[in-house]
Amino acid sequence: MEIIIISGSNRKLSQSERVSKIIEKIIKDQLNINSYIFSLYSNKLPLWNEEGYGSDEENIINLKKNFSQSKGFIFVVPEWHGMVPPHVKNLILLLGTKPFWHKPALIVTISSSNGGAYPAMELRGSSQKNSHINWIPEQVIIRDVKNWIPVNTDEVYHRLVTSIKVLNIYTNQLEDVREQLSDLEIKDFGM
């Protein structure tokens, strides 16, 4: 497994799911690497809890294993009232450090109107300290997403394709970085 695409909406038939499928097709057709969509609608996750997850414990362990095997991530995040949906933040908390440790991720935000910038800022500002995820400098904002039609002549589509190719370069280069870092004693949490 190379890339996991996180569809960040817990709504049925969401625009996040539609955009995630478009991204999956781009990855397959243009990069010929493995990817799959992890939908926060289809995968009902418990809320993060430091005391454990009871009957969900085995599912969380398997989720961490699956995410740990990935080399990179694409987060497709809707803007809800200017924020990242809580289910996205919960996923990052549930997975902790190991699955994201020094792995690149691309942020793709979507908005039904003219927004979309705030979720990218929120993810960059509040999710990388303990997870050690490496948000790449590129990001894509898809505004008026319900009317967005991905075609080769569309500027947003071109930016999306280019950003995915940049992510692929980061995934390949950061493998060596992770290997070199594995010899260091770095604590899971803290600055």
N, C-alpha and C positions, 0 to 999 in steps of 0.2 A: 504494500500500500504506500502510495506516495503523498497524496494530498487529500485532506478531509475538508469538505465544504460544509460549514455549519449554517443551516437555514435557521436564522435567529428569531423566527416568529412562532408562537404557539397557537396561531390561528389556522383553522382548516382552509385549504385552498388559498394560501397567502401569496402575496407578491414576492416575498422572500423565497418561497419554494419555487416559484416560476423562474426567478433570476438565478437561483442555485442550479436549476436544470440547464439553463443557458450556459452557465459557467462550466458545468460538467461536460457539456457538448464541446465547448471551446477546448478544454483540456484534452479530451479524447481526440478531436479532429486535428488540432494544431500542435499538440505536444506529445501525443501518443504515450501518455503516462497514466498510471492507475489513479483513480479518484473515486470517492463516493460521497453521497450527501448524508449528513447526520441532521435529521430534522428534529427541532425542539417541539414540533407538534406531534410527530409520530412516537417520539421517545419521551415518555412521561418520567421525569426525574424527580427524586425527592429533594426537598430543600436541604441545603448544606447544614450539617450538624456535626460538631466536633465530637459528639458522644457515640457516633456510629449510625448505621442505617437499617438495623434490624433485618427484615426480610429482603430488603433491597441491597444488602451488603455485597452479595456475590455479583449482582448486576453492575455495581459501581466498580468493583475490582476488574471485571471484564471490560468495562468502558475505559478505564485507565490503561489497560493493556492495549486495547485497540488504538487509542489515541497516541500511546507511546511508540507504536510502530510507524506512525506517520512521520513524514519528513517536513511537512509544512501544512498550513491551514489557510482557508479563506473564510472569513466571517461575513455573512450576508445579513446585515442588521437593519431592521426597520427603525425609523425614528418614531417613538411614541412620546408625544408631548415634549419633544426636545431631548429625550433621554434614550439610553439603551434599554431594551426590555429586560425586566428582572431575570427572566429565564436564561439570558445570555450570561449575565454576571454570575448566576447560580452555577452554570456549567463550569465556568472558570474556577470558582471556589471548590466545587466537587472534585475536579481533576487535580488540583494542587500544582506542585512544581514539576514533577518528573515528566508528564506527557508533553509539556510545552517548553521544557528546559532548552534554551538557546535554539529554538526552532523559529523560522520565519513565518509571518502571517500577514495576509493582505486584508485590509478592511474595505468592504463594499457596503455603503449605506444606501438605503432607499427611502424615498419620501413620496407620499401621495400628492404633496404640493410642491413648494419651492424650497423646502428645508433639506436636512440630511447631514449638515456639518457637525452638529452637536454630538451625535453618537460616536463619531470618529475621535473627537477630542476627548470624550469621556473614556473610551477604551484605552487610548494612549496614556491618559493621565492617571487612571486608577486600576489598571489590570496587569501591568507588567512587573511591578516590584517583586511580588512573591512568586508569580508564575514563571518569571524569566522569559516570557514570550518576547520575540523580537518582531515588533511591528515594522514592516519595511516602510521606507519613506513614501512610497506610492499609496494612493487611496483613490477610490472611485465613488462618486456620489451620483446616484440615478434619481433625478427629480421627475415628478409627474409620472411615476413608475407605471401606473395603470395604462398610460397611453404610449409607453416606450416600446418601440419595435426595433429589435436588434438587427441591423443590416450593416453591411460593410461600409456604406457611405456615412453612417452615423458616427459623429465625433465621440460620443459616450461609449459606443461599442468598440471603437478603435482604441480608446483609452483603457477599456476593460481588458481587451486582448493583450495590449502591451504590458499592462500591470501584471497580468497572469504570467507572462513570459519573464518579467523581472523577478517575480516570486520564484519561478523555477530556477533561475540563476542563483538566487539566495539559498534555496534548498540544497543545491549541489555544493555550494561553497561552505555553508555552515556545518556540513557533515564533518569536515576537517577540524573546524573550530571545536565542535562538541567532543571529538576524539581527543584533542589536545587538552581540553578542560577537564576531561574525566580523571586525569591524574591529580588535579588540585582538590584540596579539601574545602569545598564551598558549602556553607550551611544552606539549608532549604529556605529559610526565611531570614529577613533582616537586610540591612543595608551594608 
